[in-house]
């Protein structure tokens, strides 16, 4: 018998997050370690009448690919991936790892090239999602590797993951609907605003959100959830920010990142560890040095950094900026093969919108 919390998670994902209907095409991207959740989610989707395609990762395959692939193979885009992006109704990503550092020895230039090749597919996928033609959701399944990253035992990490999703409640969907209503209140206040100014110990930044849309996040795209986000006006970002938390991409950790923006682009970047990876990914393509997302964490139930951005970017008292691809539903026009979130603590900072204070020392003031 699966953990009752896993069963509840699968039910929330299939019926609330993805709203699966009879006859729909559903992709489940998963991993052998997530078999328990995969099977329960698959059962729920079959009972709901979906046609399900399971794509199961093979641990170690990505490392072999990046080590040995030719340039032609790095540039190749799978027709299966293209078919899913163009025709499927829903995609569920059950994210877990057997080794979070399996790609640590890979040349970052090769990873950047692979990301660049996938940019057109990403554009199709997120464009259809923005138009309501495709629903997608990402969640995490607890594993020893993810628990070690978070400095927890597996049992404690399981409790953390399922508690963050409010799965201990009798009706977690009711909680997320209520959370969505509170986020909508903040989003409504942000409508029509232009200049956002962020000032604090680790940030001195200004950006425009003129005619952009803030999106409330209540468990329908990420699970667990808890943020509002938008896509800044592409050429508007000016200033400096330091990210105290490590940024992780392709299993490699980049620490002490500082970015300087001029006319919307990263003009200078530094890091105390793995700066070569930082620079390589920022040079992926024309859109990689421009912000695609500005997000504010609203989940105060997530109170610790876990090196898993699915949770960390939702943490109350933080903001996150993503270089690269933006979400069209926010109004973002930035396109890139990467979307890389970086996390900044705002407990010693404030934000104003058109000169009006709305956020101070990690809390909304409105």
C-alpha positions in Angstrom: 0.0 0.0 0.0 1.4 3.4 -0.9 1.8 6.1 1.8 -1.6 7.8 2.2 0.0 11.1 1.6 1.3 9.9 -1.8 -2.2 8.8 -2.7 -3.6 12.2 -1.7 -0.9 13.9 -3.7 -1.7 11.9 -6.8 -5.4 12.8 -6.5 -4.6 16.5 -6.1 -2.3 16.5 -9.1 -4.6 14.7 -11.5 -7.9 16.2 -10.5 -7.0 19.7 -9.2 -3.7 20.7 -10.7 -4.2 19.2 -14.2 -8.0 18.8 -14.2 -7.7 15.7 -16.4 -10.7 15.0 -18.6 -11.7 11.8 -20.5 -9.9 11.4 -23.8 -7.0 13.8 -23.0 -3.4 13.0 -23.8 -1.2 13.0 -20.7 2.5 12.7 -20.5 4.0 11.6 -17.1 7.8 12.3 -16.9 9.2 10.3 -14.0 12.1 8.4 -12.5 12.4 4.8 -11.2 12.8 6.1 -7.7 9.3 7.7 -7.9 7.6 4.4 -8.8 5.2 4.7 -5.9 3.8 8.1 -7.0 4.0 7.2 -10.7 1.7 4.2 -10.3 -0.8 6.0 -8.1 -0.9 9.0 -10.5 -1.2 6.7 -13.5 -4.1 4.9 -11.9 -5.9 8.2 -11.1 -5.4 9.4 -14.7 -6.6 6.1 -16.2 -9.7 6.2 -14.1 -10.3 9.8 -15.2 -10.3 8.5 -18.9 -6.9 9.9 -20.0 -4.5 8.3 -22.6 -1.2 8.2 -20.7 2.3 8.1 -22.0 5.0 7.4 -19.3 8.5 8.7 -20.0 10.8 7.1 -17.4 14.3 8.4 -16.9 17.3 6.0 -16.8 19.7 7.1 -14.0 23.1 7.9 -15.4 21.9 8.3 -19.0 22.2 12.2 -19.0 25.8 12.0 -17.8 26.7 9.6 -20.7 24.9 11.8 -23.2 26.7 15.0 -22.2 30.1 13.2 -22.1 29.9 11.5 -25.4 27.3 13.2 -27.7 28.5 14.7 -30.9 27.7 18.3 -31.8 24.9 17.0 -34.1 23.5 15.0 -31.2 23.6 18.0 -28.9 21.7 20.0 -31.5 19.1 17.3 -32.1 15.6 17.7 -30.8 13.6 14.5 -30.2 10.5 14.2 -32.4 8.8 12.7 -29.3 9.5 15.8 -27.3 8.2 17.9 -30.2 5.0 15.8 -30.5 4.2 16.2 -26.8 4.8 20.0 -26.9 2.6 20.4 -30.0 -0.3 17.9 -29.3 -0.6 16.7 -25.7 -3.2 18.1 -23.4 -1.3 17.8 -20.1 2.2 17.0 -18.8 3.1 15.9 -15.3 6.7 16.0 -14.1 7.5 13.8 -11.1 11.0 15.1 -10.2 13.4 13.2 -8.1 17.1 12.3 -8.3 19.4 9.4 -7.5 22.4 11.7 -7.5 22.0 15.4 -7.6 25.6 15.9 -8.7 25.7 13.4 -11.6 26.5 16.2 -14.1 29.1 18.0 -12.0 31.9 17.0 -14.3 30.3 18.1 -17.6 31.5 21.0 -19.7 29.0 23.8 -19.2 29.4 24.8 -22.9 27.9 21.5 -24.0 24.9 21.9 -21.6 24.3 25.4 -22.9 24.4 24.2 -26.5 21.8 21.5 -25.7 19.6 24.1 -24.0 19.8 26.4 -27.0 18.6 23.6 -29.3 15.5 23.1 -27.2 14.4 26.7 -27.2 11.9 26.4 -30.0 10.2 23.4 -28.3 10.0 25.4 -25.1 8.4 28.3 -27.0 5.7 26.0 -28.4 5.1 24.3 -25.0 4.8 27.5 -23.0 2.9 29.3 -25.7 0.2 26.5 -25.7 0.1 26.6 -21.9 -0.4 30.4 -22.0 -3.4 29.9 -24.4 -4.9 27.3 -22.1 -4.3 24.5 -24.6 -2.0 22.5 -22.4 -1.8 22.1 -18.6 1.4 21.2 -16.8 2.5 20.5 -13.3 5.9 19.9 -11.6 6.2 18.1 -8.2 8.9 16.4 -6.2 9.1 12.9 -4.9 11.3 12.5 -1.8 14.5 10.5 -2.3 17.7 10.1 -0.3 19.6 12.3 -2.6 17.1 15.2 -2.3 17.0 14.7 1.5 20.8 14.9 1.7 20.8 18.1 -0.3 18.4 19.5 2.3 20.5 18.2 5.2 17.6 16.0 6.4 16.9 12.4 6.9 14.7 10.8 4.3 11.8 10.5 6.9 12.1 14.2 7.9 12.3 15.2 4.2 9.2 13.2 3.4 7.4 15.1 6.2 8.7 18.4 4.9 7.6 17.7 1.3 4.1 16.5 2.2 3.6 19.2 4.8 4.6 21.9 2.3 1.7 20.6 0.1 -0.7 20.7 3.0 -1.4 17.0 2.4 -1.9 16.4 6.1 -5.2 18.3 5.8 -8.4 16.5 5.1 -9.0 18.8 2.1 -5.7 20.2 0.8 -7.5 21.6 -2.3 -9.6 23.9 -0.1 -6.4 25.3 1.4 -4.9 26.0 -2.0 -8.1 27.6 -3.3 -8.0 29.9 -0.2 -4.3 30.6 -0.8 -5.2 31.5 -4.4 -7.8 34.0 -3.3 -5.2 35.8 -1.0 -2.7 35.8 -3.9 -5.4 37.3 -6.2 -5.9 40.1 -3.7 -2.2 41.1 -4.0 -2.2 40.6 -7.8 -5.3 42.9 -8.1 -3.4 45.6 -6.1 -0.4 45.3 -8.5 -2.6 45.8 -11.6 -1.7 49.0 -13.5 1.6 49.5 -11.7 4.8 50.5 -13.5 8.0 51.0 -11.6 9.1 48.4 -8.9 12.1 49.4 -6.8 13.9 46.9 -4.6 16.3 48.2 -1.9 18.1 46.3 0.8 21.3 44.8 2.0 21.6 42.5 -1.0 19.7 44.4 -3.7 19.5 47.8 -5.3 17.3 47.2 -8.4 14.5 48.8 -10.4 12.4 47.3 -13.1 9.1 48.0 -14.9 6.0 45.8 -14.9 4.0 48.2 -17.0 1.2 46.3 -18.9 2.5 43.1 -17.5 0.4 40.6 -15.6 1.2 39.1 -12.1 0.2 35.4 -11.9 -1.1 33.9 -8.7 0.3 30.4 -8.1 -2.0 28.1 -6.0 -0.9 24.5 -6.8 -1.9 24.2 -10.5 1.5 24.5 -12.2 3.9 23.7 -9.3 3.0 21.6 -6.3 3.5 22.6 -3.6 3.2 26.2 -4.6 3.0 29.7 -3.1 4.2 32.7 -5.2 3.2 35.5 -7.4 5.2 36.3 -10.5 5.4 38.3 -13.7 7.8 39.0 -16.6 9.5 42.4 -16.2 9.7 44.7 -19.2 12.7 43.3 -21.0 14.9 46.4 -21.3 13.8 48.0 -18.0 16.0 46.3 -15.4 18.7 48.4 -13.9 21.0 47.9 -10.8 22.6 45.2 -8.8 21.6 42.1 -6.8 23.4 39.5 -4.7 21.9 36.0 -4.3 22.9 34.6 -0.9 21.6 31.2 -1.7 23.4 28.8 -4.2 21.8 28.6 -7.6 21.8 25.0 -9.0 21.6 24.1 -12.7 22.3 20.7 -14.3 23.3 19.5 -10.8 26.1 22.0 -10.5 26.1 24.6 -7.7 27.0 28.2 -8.3 27.5 30.2 -5.1 27.7 33.9 -4.2 26.2 35.1 -7.5 26.1 38.9 -8.1 24.5 40.4 -11.2 24.7 43.9 -12.6 22.0 44.9 -15.0 22.1 47.7 -17.6 19.2 48.3 -20.0 17.6 45.0 -19.0 20.6 42.8 -19.6 23.2 41.2 -17.3 26.2 43.4 -18.1 28.5 41.8 -15.5 28.3 38.6 -13.4 30.5 37.1 -10.6 30.4 34.0 -8.5 32.8 32.5 -5.9 32.2 29.0 -7.3 31.5 27.8 -10.8 31.6 31.2 -12.5 32.4 29.4 -15.8 29.0 27.7 -15.7 27.3 30.9 -14.8 28.8 32.7 -17.7 28.3 29.9 -20.2 24.6 29.6 -19.4 24.2 33.4 -19.6 25.7 33.2 -23.0 23.4 30.4 -24.2 21.5 32.6 -26.6 20.3 36.2 -27.1 17.7 36.0 -24.4 19.7 34.3 -21.6 21.0 37.6 -20.1 17.5 39.1 -19.8 15.1 38.5 -17.0 12.1 36.3 -17.9 10.6 36.3 -14.4 10.3 38.3 -11.2 8.7 36.3 -8.4 7.8 36.9 -4.8 7.5 33.9 -2.4 4.3 33.7 -0.4 4.5 30.2 1.3 5.6 31.0 4.9 5.2 27.3 5.7 8.4 26.7 3.8 11.0 28.1 6.2 14.3 26.5 5.2 16.5 26.4 2.1 16.6 22.9 0.6 18.6 23.3 -2.6 15.4 22.4 -4.5 14.0 25.5 -6.3 10.5 23.9 -6.5 10.3 24.6 -2.7 12.9 27.4 -2.2 11.4 29.9 -4.6 8.1 29.7 -2.8 9.7 30.5 0.6 8.0 33.5 2.3 10.5 36.4 2.7 12.3 35.8 -0.6 12.2 36.9 -4.2 13.5 35.1 -7.2 14.7 36.3 -10.5 14.9 34.0 -13.5 17.3 34.7 -16.4 16.1 33.4 -19.7 12.8 32.3 -21.0 9.7 34.1 -19.7 6.1 32.9 -19.4 3.9 34.4 -22.2 0.8 34.6 -19.9 2.7 37.2 -17.8 3.3 39.3 -20.9 6.9 38.4 -21.1 8.4 38.5 -24.6 11.8 37.1 -23.7 12.8 33.8 -25.3 15.6 31.5 -24.4 16.7 27.9 -24.1 17.2 28.4 -20.3 15.0 29.5 -17.4 17.3 29.7 -14.3 15.8 30.8 -11.0 18.0 32.6 -8.4 16.9 33.3 -4.9 17.4 36.4 -2.8 16.5 36.9 0.9 14.3 40.0 1.5 14.2 40.0 5.3 16.3 43.1 5.3 14.8 44.9 2.3 11.8 46.7 1.0 9.9 47.0 -2.3 7.8 49.9 -3.6 5.5 50.2 -6.6 5.3 53.7 -8.2 6.7 55.0 -4.9 4.2 53.2 -2.6 5.6 50.7 -0.1 4.0 47.3 -0.4 6.6 44.9 1.0 9.1 45.3 3.9 11.4 42.9 5.8 10.0 39.8 4.2 6.3 40.6 4.5 3.6 42.3 2.4 2.4 45.6 3.9 -0.8 45.9 1.9 
